[in-house]
Amino acid sequence: QVQLVESGGGLVQAGGSLRLSCAASGRTFSGWNMGWFCQAPGKEREFVAAISWIGGSTGYADSVKGRFTISRDNAKNIGLQMNSLKPEDTAIYYCNTQGGRWEWGQGTQVTVSS
């Protein structure tokens, strides 16, 4: 069974940066398009970024384009570089397949202060 573990979150001032990491145990990301998602208090989980297994094509939500970069470090780790953070980026961040097909992990909390 796949276990996803997100890390790298924290408290940062507006304009700062964080780098999130996602590791998988139980299997690799091989063959899967992977994504990052976030859930802010009182809101539904939403798409942030995705990276394809073949070719490494990336896609981003409009709200993070030009500020966030998704990467696939190897077959068991993906990253999310978050720059120019804004208070509205405050949320719990999760990784999963692009379609959210695996069991969700605990996520990592990102808090951006103004």
Backbone as XML, in Angstrom:
<?xml version="1.0"?>
<chain id="A" units="angstrom">
  <residue number="1" name="GLN">
    <atom name="N" x="0.845" y="-1.180" z="0.000"/>
    <atom name="CA" x="0.000" y="0.000" z="0.000"/>
    <atom name="C" x="0.890" y="1.244" z="0.000"/>
  </residue>
  <residue number="2" name="VAL">
    <atom name="N" x="0.511" y="2.228" z="-0.793"/>
    <atom name="CA" x="1.306" y="3.440" z="-0.902"/>
    <atom name="C" x="1.075" y="4.336" z="0.301"/>
  </residue>
  <residue number="3" name="GLN">
    <atom name="N" x="2.159" y="4.857" z="0.834"/>
    <atom name="CA" x="2.063" y="5.877" z="1.874"/>
    <atom name="C" x="2.793" y="7.118" z="1.369"/>
  </residue>
  <residue number="4" name="LEU">
    <atom name="N" x="2.086" y="8.224" z="1.306"/>
    <atom name="CA" x="2.660" y="9.487" z="0.866"/>
    <atom name="C" x="3.002" y="10.325" z="2.081"/>
  </residue>
  <residue number="5" name="VAL">
    <atom name="N" x="4.209" y="10.866" z="2.090"/>
    <atom name="CA" x="4.655" y="11.680" z="3.218"/>
    <atom name="C" x="5.144" y="13.016" z="2.690"/>
  </residue>
  <residue number="6" name="GLU">
    <atom name="N" x="4.459" y="14.079" z="3.045"/>
    <atom name="CA" x="4.827" y="15.423" z="2.633"/>
    <atom name="C" x="5.623" y="16.097" z="3.756"/>
  </residue>
  <residue number="7" name="SER">
    <atom name="N" x="6.571" y="16.928" z="3.373"/>
    <atom name="CA" x="7.379" y="17.642" z="4.358"/>
    <atom name="C" x="7.836" y="18.975" z="3.779"/>
  </residue>
  <residue number="8" name="GLY">
    <atom name="N" x="8.379" y="19.811" z="4.636"/>
    <atom name="CA" x="8.967" y="21.069" z="4.185"/>
    <atom name="C" x="8.138" y="22.297" z="4.467"/>
  </residue>
  <residue number="9" name="GLY">
    <atom name="N" x="6.940" y="22.109" z="4.985"/>
    <atom name="CA" x="6.105" y="23.260" z="5.284"/>
    <atom name="C" x="6.629" y="24.050" z="6.467"/>
  </residue>
  <residue number="10" name="GLY">
    <atom name="N" x="5.984" y="25.163" z="6.736"/>
    <atom name="CA" x="6.392" y="25.987" z="7.867"/>
    <atom name="C" x="5.733" y="27.338" z="7.831"/>
  </residue>
  <residue number="11" name="LEU">
    <atom name="N" x="6.226" y="28.211" z="8.688"/>
    <atom name="CA" x="5.736" y="29.584" z="8.770"/>
    <atom name="C" x="6.745" y="30.495" z="8.080"/>
  </residue>
  <residue number="12" name="VAL">
    <atom name="N" x="6.268" y="31.302" z="7.168"/>
    <atom name="CA" x="7.159" y="32.181" z="6.424"/>
    <atom name="C" x="6.455" y="33.513" z="6.204"/>
  </residue>
  <residue number="13" name="GLN">
    <atom name="N" x="7.220" y="34.574" z="6.092"/>
    <atom name="CA" x="6.641" y="35.888" z="5.806"/>
    <atom name="C" x="6.296" y="36.000" z="4.316"/>
  </residue>
  <residue number="14" name="ALA">
    <atom name="N" x="5.360" y="36.861" z="4.028"/>
    <atom name="CA" x="4.996" y="37.119" z="2.637"/>
    <atom name="C" x="6.246" y="37.514" z="1.848"/>
  </residue>
  <residue number="15" name="GLY">
    <atom name="N" x="6.363" y="36.950" z="0.662"/>
    <atom name="CA" x="7.538" y="37.180" z="-0.166"/>
    <atom name="C" x="8.625" y="36.148" z="0.002"/>
  </residue>
  <residue number="16" name="GLY">
    <atom name="N" x="8.487" y="35.314" z="1.008"/>
    <atom name="CA" x="9.487" y="34.289" z="1.275"/>
    <atom name="C" x="9.296" y="33.053" z="0.420"/>
  </residue>
  <residue number="17" name="SER">
    <atom name="N" x="10.121" y="32.054" z="0.703"/>
    <atom name="CA" x="10.133" y="30.813" z="-0.080"/>
    <atom name="C" x="10.120" y="29.591" z="0.822"/>
  </residue>
  <residue number="18" name="LEU">
    <atom name="N" x="9.596" y="28.529" z="0.293"/>
    <atom name="CA" x="9.641" y="27.214" z="0.924"/>
    <atom name="C" x="9.811" y="26.171" z="-0.166"/>
  </residue>
  <residue number="19" name="ARG">
    <atom name="N" x="10.381" y="25.045" z="0.188"/>
    <atom name="CA" x="10.439" y="23.916" z="-0.734"/>
    <atom name="C" x="9.819" y="22.703" z="-0.069"/>
  </residue>
  <residue number="20" name="LEU">
    <atom name="N" x="8.765" y="22.219" z="-0.662"/>
    <atom name="CA" x="8.071" y="21.048" z="-0.161"/>
    <atom name="C" x="8.614" y="19.800" z="-0.852"/>
  </residue>
  <residue number="21" name="SER">
    <atom name="N" x="8.574" y="18.702" z="-0.129"/>
    <atom name="CA" x="8.978" y="17.415" z="-0.679"/>
    <atom name="C" x="7.903" y="16.383" z="-0.401"/>
  </residue>
  <residue number="22" name="CYS">
    <atom name="N" x="7.800" y="15.436" z="-1.301"/>
    <atom name="CA" x="6.855" y="14.332" z="-1.139"/>
    <atom name="C" x="7.590" y="13.040" z="-1.423"/>
  </residue>
  <residue number="23" name="ALA">
    <atom name="N" x="7.511" y="12.135" z="-0.481"/>
    <atom name="CA" x="8.148" y="10.837" z="-0.636"/>
    <atom name="C" x="7.091" y="9.748" z="-0.575"/>
  </residue>
  <residue number="24" name="ALA">
    <atom name="N" x="7.334" y="8.690" z="-1.315"/>
    <atom name="CA" x="6.404" y="7.573" z="-1.336"/>
    <atom name="C" x="7.075" y="6.336" z="-0.776"/>
  </residue>
  <residue number="25" name="SER">
    <atom name="N" x="6.350" y="5.623" z="0.024"/>
    <atom name="CA" x="6.821" y="4.309" z="0.465"/>
    <atom name="C" x="5.812" y="3.273" z="-0.019"/>
  </residue>
  <residue number="26" name="GLY">
    <atom name="N" x="6.286" y="2.117" z="-0.320"/>
    <atom name="CA" x="5.397" y="1.075" z="-0.785"/>
    <atom name="C" x="5.358" y="0.922" z="-2.288"/>
  </residue>
  <residue number="27" name="ARG">
    <atom name="N" x="5.718" y="1.993" z="-2.989"/>
    <atom name="CA" x="5.820" y="1.934" z="-4.441"/>
    <atom name="C" x="6.540" y="3.174" z="-4.918"/>
  </residue>
  <residue number="28" name="THR">
    <atom name="N" x="6.767" y="3.245" z="-6.219"/>
    <atom name="CA" x="7.394" y="4.434" z="-6.792"/>
    <atom name="C" x="6.368" y="5.212" z="-7.602"/>
  </residue>
  <residue number="29" name="PHE">
    <atom name="N" x="6.787" y="6.383" z="-8.076"/>
    <atom name="CA" x="5.927" y="7.214" z="-8.908"/>
    <atom name="C" x="6.021" y="6.818" z="-10.372"/>
  </residue>
  <residue number="30" name="SER">
    <atom name="N" x="6.776" y="5.796" z="-10.673"/>
    <atom name="CA" x="7.001" y="5.402" z="-12.062"/>
    <atom name="C" x="5.682" y="5.206" z="-12.811"/>
  </residue>
  <residue number="31" name="GLY">
    <atom name="N" x="5.568" y="5.898" z="-13.934"/>
    <atom name="CA" x="4.387" y="5.749" z="-14.773"/>
    <atom name="C" x="3.220" y="6.631" z="-14.385"/>
  </residue>
  <residue number="32" name="TRP">
    <atom name="N" x="3.341" y="7.360" z="-13.295"/>
    <atom name="CA" x="2.230" y="8.188" z="-12.814"/>
    <atom name="C" x="2.497" y="9.669" z="-13.017"/>
  </residue>
  <residue number="33" name="ASN">
    <atom name="N" x="1.495" y="10.375" z="-13.481"/>
    <atom name="CA" x="1.542" y="11.828" z="-13.434"/>
    <atom name="C" x="1.229" y="12.232" z="-12.001"/>
  </residue>
  <residue number="34" name="MET">
    <atom name="N" x="2.078" y="13.065" z="-11.423"/>
    <atom name="CA" x="1.938" y="13.412" z="-10.010"/>
    <atom name="C" x="1.562" y="14.875" z="-9.847"/>
  </residue>
  <residue number="35" name="GLY">
    <atom name="N" x="0.926" y="15.175" z="-8.726"/>
    <atom name="CA" x="0.490" y="16.538" z="-8.515"/>
    <atom name="C" x="0.596" y="16.977" z="-7.069"/>
  </residue>
  <residue number="36" name="TRP">
    <atom name="N" x="0.541" y="18.271" z="-6.888"/>
    <atom name="CA" x="0.421" y="18.889" z="-5.577"/>
    <atom name="C" x="-0.952" y="19.538" z="-5.489"/>
  </residue>
  <residue number="37" name="PHE">
    <atom name="N" x="-1.533" y="19.453" z="-4.311"/>
    <atom name="CA" x="-2.851" y="20.004" z="-4.047"/>
    <atom name="C" x="-2.786" y="20.769" z="-2.731"/>
  </residue>
  <residue number="38" name="CYS">
    <atom name="N" x="-3.729" y="21.655" z="-2.498"/>
    <atom name="CA" x="-3.750" y="22.345" z="-1.214"/>
    <atom name="C" x="-5.188" y="22.482" z="-0.726"/>
  </residue>
  <residue number="39" name="GLN">
    <atom name="N" x="-5.319" y="22.594" z="0.577"/>
    <atom name="CA" x="-6.628" y="22.788" z="1.191"/>
    <atom name="C" x="-6.508" y="23.847" z="2.264"/>
  </residue>
  <residue number="40" name="ALA">
    <atom name="N" x="-7.166" y="24.962" z="2.037"/>
    <atom name="CA" x="-7.187" y="26.044" z="3.005"/>
    <atom name="C" x="-8.352" y="25.835" z="3.960"/>
  </residue>
  <residue number="41" name="PRO">
    <atom name="N" x="-8.299" y="26.427" z="5.126"/>
    <atom name="CA" x="-9.385" y="26.264" z="6.103"/>
    <atom name="C" x="-10.734" y="26.639" z="5.500"/>
  </residue>
  <residue number="42" name="GLY">
    <atom name="N" x="-11.709" y="25.752" z="5.664"/>
    <atom name="CA" x="-13.047" y="26.024" z="5.177"/>
    <atom name="C" x="-13.242" y="25.869" z="3.691"/>
  </residue>
  <residue number="43" name="LYS">
    <atom name="N" x="-12.207" y="25.426" z="2.993"/>
    <atom name="CA" x="-12.301" y="25.265" z="1.540"/>
    <atom name="C" x="-12.041" y="23.824" z="1.142"/>
  </residue>
  <residue number="44" name="GLU">
    <atom name="N" x="-12.428" y="23.499" z="-0.090"/>
    <atom name="CA" x="-12.153" y="22.168" z="-0.599"/>
    <atom name="C" x="-10.706" y="22.076" z="-1.075"/>
  </residue>
  <residue number="45" name="ARG">
    <atom name="N" x="-10.219" y="20.846" z="-1.149"/>
    <atom name="CA" x="-8.893" y="20.618" z="-1.676"/>
    <atom name="C" x="-8.872" y="21.015" z="-3.150"/>
  </residue>
  <residue number="46" name="GLU">
    <atom name="N" x="-7.812" y="21.679" z="-3.572"/>
    <atom name="CA" x="-7.738" y="22.125" z="-4.960"/>
    <atom name="C" x="-6.368" y="21.861" z="-5.554"/>
  </residue>
  <residue number="47" name="PHE">
    <atom name="N" x="-6.353" y="21.830" z="-6.864"/>
    <atom name="CA" x="-5.143" y="21.546" z="-7.624"/>
    <atom name="C" x="-4.165" y="22.716" z="-7.546"/>
  </residue>
  <residue number="48" name="VAL">
    <atom name="N" x="-2.869" y="22.387" z="-7.427"/>
    <atom name="CA" x="-1.823" y="23.397" z="-7.435"/>
    <atom name="C" x="-0.910" y="23.234" z="-8.640"/>
  </residue>
  <residue number="49" name="ALA">
    <atom name="N" x="-0.364" y="22.026" z="-8.816"/>
    <atom name="CA" x="0.605" y="21.798" z="-9.885"/>
    <atom name="C" x="0.670" y="20.319" z="-10.198"/>
  </residue>
  <residue number="50" name="ALA">
    <atom name="N" x="1.126" y="19.990" z="-11.396"/>
    <atom name="CA" x="1.273" y="18.595" z="-11.794"/>
    <atom name="C" x="2.473" y="18.447" z="-12.703"/>
  </residue>
  <residue number="51" name="ILE">
    <atom name="N" x="3.022" y="17.239" z="-12.719"/>
    <atom name="CA" x="4.145" y="16.927" z="-13.598"/>
    <atom name="C" x="3.902" y="15.556" z="-14.207"/>
  </residue>
  <residue number="52" name="SER">
    <atom name="N" x="4.112" y="15.453" z="-15.503"/>
    <atom name="CA" x="3.847" y="14.191" z="-16.178"/>
    <atom name="C" x="5.034" y="13.243" z="-16.038"/>
  </residue>
  <residue number="53" name="TRP">
    <atom name="N" x="4.742" y="11.947" z="-16.043"/>
    <atom name="CA" x="5.821" y="10.974" z="-15.958"/>
    <atom name="C" x="6.628" y="10.975" z="-17.252"/>
  </residue>
  <residue number="54" name="ILE">
    <atom name="N" x="5.938" y="11.009" z="-18.394"/>
    <atom name="CA" x="6.621" y="11.005" z="-19.680"/>
    <atom name="C" x="6.887" y="12.445" z="-20.100"/>
  </residue>
  <residue number="55" name="GLY">
    <atom name="N" x="8.122" y="12.794" z="-20.205"/>
    <atom name="CA" x="8.500" y="14.112" z="-20.691"/>
    <atom name="C" x="8.617" y="15.187" z="-19.643"/>
  </residue>
  <residue number="56" name="GLY">
    <atom name="N" x="8.058" y="14.942" z="-18.475"/>
    <atom name="CA" x="8.159" y="15.931" z="-17.402"/>
    <atom name="C" x="7.416" y="17.218" z="-17.667"/>
  </residue>
  <residue number="57" name="SER">
    <atom name="N" x="6.359" y="17.169" z="-18.471"/>
    <atom name="CA" x="5.569" y="18.377" z="-18.699"/>
    <atom name="C" x="4.910" y="18.811" z="-17.405"/>
  </residue>
  <residue number="58" name="THR">
    <atom name="N" x="4.796" y="20.117" z="-17.230"/>
    <atom name="CA" x="4.227" y="20.637" z="-15.991"/>
    <atom name="C" x="3.008" y="21.513" z="-16.274"/>
  </residue>
  <residue number="59" name="GLY">
    <atom name="N" x="2.166" y="21.602" z="-15.279"/>
    <atom name="CA" x="0.989" y="22.457" z="-15.350"/>
    <atom name="C" x="0.726" y="23.054" z="-13.985"/>
  </residue>
  <residue number="60" name="TYR">
    <atom name="N" x="0.163" y="24.253" z="-13.962"/>
    <atom name="CA" x="-0.036" y="24.974" z="-12.715"/>
    <atom name="C" x="-1.396" y="25.652" z="-12.659"/>
  </residue>
  <residue number="61" name="ALA">
    <atom name="N" x="-1.896" y="25.795" z="-11.451"/>
    <atom name="CA" x="-3.075" y="26.626" z="-11.251"/>
    <atom name="C" x="-2.681" y="28.067" z="-11.565"/>
  </residue>
  <residue number="62" name="ASP">
    <atom name="N" x="-3.628" y="28.835" z="-12.060"/>
    <atom name="CA" x="-3.331" y="30.220" z="-12.433"/>
    <atom name="C" x="-2.774" y="31.007" z="-11.241"/>
  </residue>
  <residue number="63" name="SER">
    <atom name="N" x="-3.244" y="30.694" z="-10.060"/>
    <atom name="CA" x="-2.857" y="31.457" z="-8.875"/>
    <atom name="C" x="-1.388" y="31.293" z="-8.505"/>
  </residue>
  <residue number="64" name="VAL">
    <atom name="N" x="-0.734" y="30.246" z="-9.007"/>
    <atom name="CA" x="0.660" y="29.999" z="-8.626"/>
    <atom name="C" x="1.622" y="30.069" z="-9.795"/>
  </residue>
  <residue number="65" name="LYS">
    <atom name="N" x="1.121" y="30.255" z="-11.002"/>
    <atom name="CA" x="1.996" y="30.322" z="-12.178"/>
    <atom name="C" x="3.049" y="31.404" z="-12.014"/>
  </residue>
  <residue number="66" name="GLY">
    <atom name="N" x="4.284" y="31.042" z="-12.322"/>
    <atom name="CA" x="5.379" y="31.996" z="-12.212"/>
    <atom name="C" x="5.972" y="32.082" z="-10.822"/>
  </residue>
  <residue number="67" name="ARG">
    <atom name="N" x="5.334" y="31.456" z="-9.844"/>
    <atom name="CA" x="5.846" y="31.501" z="-8.465"/>
    <atom name="C" x="6.238" y="30.132" z="-7.951"/>
  </residue>
  <residue number="68" name="PHE">
    <atom name="N" x="5.506" y="29.101" z="-8.350"/>
    <atom name="CA" x="5.771" y="27.734" z="-7.882"/>
    <atom name="C" x="6.357" y="26.917" z="-9.016"/>
  </residue>
  <residue number="69" name="THR">
    <atom name="N" x="7.218" y="25.965" z="-8.653"/>
    <atom name="CA" x="7.793" y="25.045" z="-9.630"/>
    <atom name="C" x="7.754" y="23.634" z="-9.079"/>
  </residue>
  <residue number="70" name="ILE">
    <atom name="N" x="7.121" y="22.743" z="-9.839"/>
    <atom name="CA" x="7.063" y="21.339" z="-9.448"/>
    <atom name="C" x="8.215" y="20.599" z="-10.107"/>
  </residue>
  <residue number="71" name="SER">
    <atom name="N" x="8.773" y="19.626" z="-9.391"/>
    <atom name="CA" x="9.870" y="18.850" z="-9.947"/>
    <atom name="C" x="9.749" y="17.403" z="-9.501"/>
  </residue>
  <residue number="72" name="ARG">
    <atom name="N" x="10.368" y="16.548" z="-10.312"/>
    <atom name="CA" x="10.410" y="15.139" z="-9.941"/>
    <atom name="C" x="11.865" y="14.806" z="-9.696"/>
  </residue>
  <residue number="73" name="ASP">
    <atom name="N" x="12.228" y="14.638" z="-8.444"/>
    <atom name="CA" x="13.628" y="14.437" z="-8.090"/>
    <atom name="C" x="14.105" y="13.051" z="-8.488"/>
  </residue>
  <residue number="74" name="ASN">
    <atom name="N" x="13.266" y="12.064" z="-8.292"/>
    <atom name="CA" x="13.534" y="10.698" z="-8.719"/>
    <atom name="C" x="12.210" y="9.952" z="-8.700"/>
  </residue>
  <residue number="75" name="ALA">
    <atom name="N" x="12.247" y="8.655" z="-8.815"/>
    <atom name="CA" x="10.998" y="7.898" z="-8.916"/>
    <atom name="C" x="10.234" y="7.814" z="-7.602"/>
  </residue>
  <residue number="76" name="LYS">
    <atom name="N" x="10.845" y="8.330" z="-6.525"/>
    <atom name="CA" x="10.165" y="8.245" z="-5.237"/>
    <atom name="C" x="9.998" y="9.586" z="-4.543"/>
  </residue>
  <residue number="77" name="ASN">
    <atom name="N" x="10.419" y="10.656" z="-5.197"/>
    <atom name="CA" x="10.321" y="11.971" z="-4.571"/>
    <atom name="C" x="9.925" y="13.027" z="-5.588"/>
  </residue>
  <residue number="78" name="ILE">
    <atom name="N" x="8.972" y="13.860" z="-5.209"/>
    <atom name="CA" x="8.663" y="15.037" z="-6.011"/>
    <atom name="C" x="8.758" y="16.263" z="-5.093"/>
  </residue>
  <residue number="79" name="GLY">
    <atom name="N" x="9.021" y="17.410" z="-5.708"/>
    <atom name="CA" x="9.193" y="18.618" z="-4.937"/>
    <atom name="C" x="8.288" y="19.735" z="-5.435"/>
  </residue>
  <residue number="80" name="LEU">
    <atom name="N" x="8.131" y="20.747" z="-4.616"/>
    <atom name="CA" x="7.408" y="21.951" z="-5.006"/>
    <atom name="C" x="8.163" y="23.144" z="-4.438"/>
  </residue>
  <residue number="81" name="GLN">
    <atom name="N" x="8.815" y="23.884" z="-5.314"/>
    <atom name="CA" x="9.502" y="25.105" z="-4.904"/>
    <atom name="C" x="8.489" y="26.236" z="-4.928"/>
  </residue>
  <residue number="82" name="MET">
    <atom name="N" x="8.339" y="26.896" z="-3.806"/>
    <atom name="CA" x="7.330" y="27.949" z="-3.654"/>
    <atom name="C" x="8.053" y="29.262" z="-3.386"/>
  </residue>
  <residue number="83" name="ASN">
    <atom name="N" x="7.973" y="30.170" z="-4.312"/>
    <atom name="CA" x="8.605" y="31.478" z="-4.174"/>
    <atom name="C" x="7.551" y="32.578" z="-4.134"/>
  </residue>
  <residue number="84" name="SER">
    <atom name="N" x="7.965" y="33.741" z="-3.676"/>
    <atom name="CA" x="7.060" y="34.902" z="-3.624"/>
    <atom name="C" x="5.739" y="34.536" z="-2.965"/>
  </residue>
  <residue number="85" name="LEU">
    <atom name="N" x="5.833" y="33.887" z="-1.827"/>
    <atom name="CA" x="4.635" y="33.398" z="-1.154"/>
    <atom name="C" x="3.741" y="34.545" z="-0.706"/>
  </residue>
  <residue number="86" name="LYS">
    <atom name="N" x="2.433" y="34.276" z="-0.744"/>
    <atom name="CA" x="1.422" y="35.243" z="-0.368"/>
    <atom name="C" x="0.585" y="34.672" z="0.775"/>
  </residue>
  <residue number="87" name="PRO">
    <atom name="N" x="-0.025" y="35.515" z="1.590"/>
    <atom name="CA" x="-0.882" y="35.004" z="2.673"/>
    <atom name="C" x="-1.965" y="34.059" z="2.159"/>
  </residue>
  <residue number="88" name="GLU">
    <atom name="N" x="-2.460" y="34.289" z="0.961"/>
    <atom name="CA" x="-3.502" y="33.414" z="0.418"/>
    <atom name="C" x="-2.990" y="32.033" z="0.021"/>
  </residue>
  <residue number="89" name="ASP">
    <atom name="N" x="-1.676" y="31.818" z="0.069"/>
    <atom name="CA" x="-1.119" y="30.485" z="-0.167"/>
    <atom name="C" x="-1.201" y="29.612" z="1.085"/>
  </residue>
  <residue number="90" name="THR">
    <atom name="N" x="-1.599" y="30.195" z="2.205"/>
    <atom name="CA" x="-1.700" y="29.450" z="3.452"/>
    <atom name="C" x="-2.683" y="28.294" z="3.302"/>
  </residue>
  <residue number="91" name="ALA">
    <atom name="N" x="-2.205" y="27.087" z="3.566"/>
    <atom name="CA" x="-3.020" y="25.881" z="3.385"/>
    <atom name="C" x="-2.204" y="24.676" z="3.821"/>
  </residue>
  <residue number="92" name="ILE">
    <atom name="N" x="-2.860" y="23.534" z="3.864"/>
    <atom name="CA" x="-2.155" y="22.267" z="3.985"/>
    <atom name="C" x="-1.907" y="21.764" z="2.561"/>
  </residue>
  <residue number="93" name="TYR">
    <atom name="N" x="-0.687" y="21.376" z="2.281"/>
    <atom name="CA" x="-0.302" y="20.935" z="0.947"/>
    <atom name="C" x="-0.108" y="19.418" z="0.929"/>
  </residue>
  <residue number="94" name="TYR">
    <atom name="N" x="-0.654" y="18.802" z="-0.095"/>
    <atom name="CA" x="-0.615" y="17.358" z="-0.262"/>
    <atom name="C" x="-0.065" y="17.007" z="-1.642"/>
  </residue>
  <residue number="95" name="CYS">
    <atom name="N" x="0.537" y="15.841" z="-1.751"/>
    <atom name="CA" x="0.867" y="15.311" z="-3.065"/>
    <atom name="C" x="0.028" y="14.057" z="-3.295"/>
  </residue>
  <residue number="96" name="ASN">
    <atom name="N" x="-0.156" y="13.708" z="-4.550"/>
    <atom name="CA" x="-0.907" y="12.520" z="-4.933"/>
    <atom name="C" x="-0.743" y="12.361" z="-6.431"/>
  </residue>
  <residue number="97" name="THR">
    <atom name="N" x="-1.292" y="11.317" z="-6.982"/>
    <atom name="CA" x="-1.340" y="11.229" z="-8.434"/>
    <atom name="C" x="-2.190" y="12.401" z="-8.930"/>
  </residue>
  <residue number="98" name="GLN">
    <atom name="N" x="-2.041" y="12.731" z="-10.191"/>
    <atom name="CA" x="-2.759" y="13.887" z="-10.714"/>
    <atom name="C" x="-4.252" y="13.742" z="-10.523"/>
  </residue>
  <residue number="99" name="GLY">
    <atom name="N" x="-4.748" y="12.525" z="-10.549"/>
    <atom name="CA" x="-6.167" y="12.277" z="-10.348"/>
    <atom name="C" x="-6.542" y="11.974" z="-8.913"/>
  </residue>
  <residue number="100" name="GLY">
    <atom name="N" x="-5.583" y="12.083" z="-8.001"/>
    <atom name="CA" x="-5.879" y="11.833" z="-6.600"/>
    <atom name="C" x="-6.269" y="10.398" z="-6.310"/>
  </residue>
  <residue number="101" name="ARG">
    <atom name="N" x="-5.632" y="9.464" z="-6.974"/>
    <atom name="CA" x="-6.066" y="8.069" z="-6.892"/>
    <atom name="C" x="-5.518" y="7.320" z="-5.690"/>
  </residue>
  <residue number="102" name="TRP">
    <atom name="N" x="-4.437" y="7.804" z="-5.101"/>
    <atom name="CA" x="-3.872" y="7.097" z="-3.952"/>
    <atom name="C" x="-4.430" y="7.665" z="-2.647"/>
  </residue>
  <residue number="103" name="GLU">
    <atom name="N" x="-4.203" y="6.943" z="-1.569"/>
    <atom name="CA" x="-4.657" y="7.417" z="-0.273"/>
    <atom name="C" x="-3.906" y="8.698" z="0.094"/>
  </residue>
  <residue number="104" name="TRP">
    <atom name="N" x="-4.621" y="9.686" z="0.567"/>
    <atom name="CA" x="-4.001" y="10.959" z="0.890"/>
    <atom name="C" x="-3.138" y="10.840" z="2.144"/>
  </residue>
  <residue number="105" name="GLY">
    <atom name="N" x="-2.002" y="11.529" z="2.132"/>
    <atom name="CA" x="-1.155" y="11.589" z="3.299"/>
    <atom name="C" x="-1.655" y="12.656" z="4.268"/>
  </residue>
  <residue number="106" name="GLN">
    <atom name="N" x="-0.816" y="12.972" z="5.259"/>
    <atom name="CA" x="-1.189" y="13.964" z="6.269"/>
    <atom name="C" x="-1.017" y="15.395" z="5.771"/>
  </residue>
  <residue number="107" name="GLY">
    <atom name="N" x="-0.220" y="15.550" z="4.733"/>
    <atom name="CA" x="0.028" y="16.890" z="4.219"/>
    <atom name="C" x="1.054" y="17.629" z="5.061"/>
  </residue>
  <residue number="108" name="THR">
    <atom name="N" x="1.427" y="18.809" z="4.586"/>
    <atom name="CA" x="2.356" y="19.659" z="5.317"/>
    <atom name="C" x="1.780" y="21.073" z="5.333"/>
  </residue>
  <residue number="109" name="GLN">
    <atom name="N" x="1.780" y="21.682" z="6.511"/>
    <atom name="CA" x="1.151" y="22.988" z="6.690"/>
    <atom name="C" x="2.073" y="24.104" z="6.213"/>
  </residue>
  <residue number="110" name="VAL">
    <atom name="N" x="1.540" y="24.955" z="5.380"/>
    <atom name="CA" x="2.247" y="26.163" z="4.948"/>
    <atom name="C" x="1.445" y="27.361" z="5.449"/>
  </residue>
  <residue number="111" name="THR">
    <atom name="N" x="2.117" y="28.209" z="6.206"/>
    <atom name="CA" x="1.469" y="29.410" z="6.732"/>
    <atom name="C" x="2.296" y="30.619" z="6.309"/>
  </residue>
  <residue number="112" name="VAL">
    <atom name="N" x="1.648" y="31.552" z="5.630"/>
    <atom name="CA" x="2.328" y="32.758" z="5.150"/>
    <atom name="C" x="1.742" y="33.960" z="5.879"/>
  </residue>
  <residue number="113" name="SER">
    <atom name="N" x="2.592" y="34.651" z="6.608"/>
    <atom name="CA" x="2.136" y="35.820" z="7.358"/>
    <atom name="C" x="2.328" y="37.085" z="6.535"/>
  </residue>
  <residue number="114" name="SER">
    <atom name="N" x="1.450" y="38.031" z="6.769"/>
    <atom name="CA" x="1.518" y="39.292" z="6.003"/>
    <atom name="C" x="2.414" y="40.303" z="6.684"/>
  </residue>
</chain>
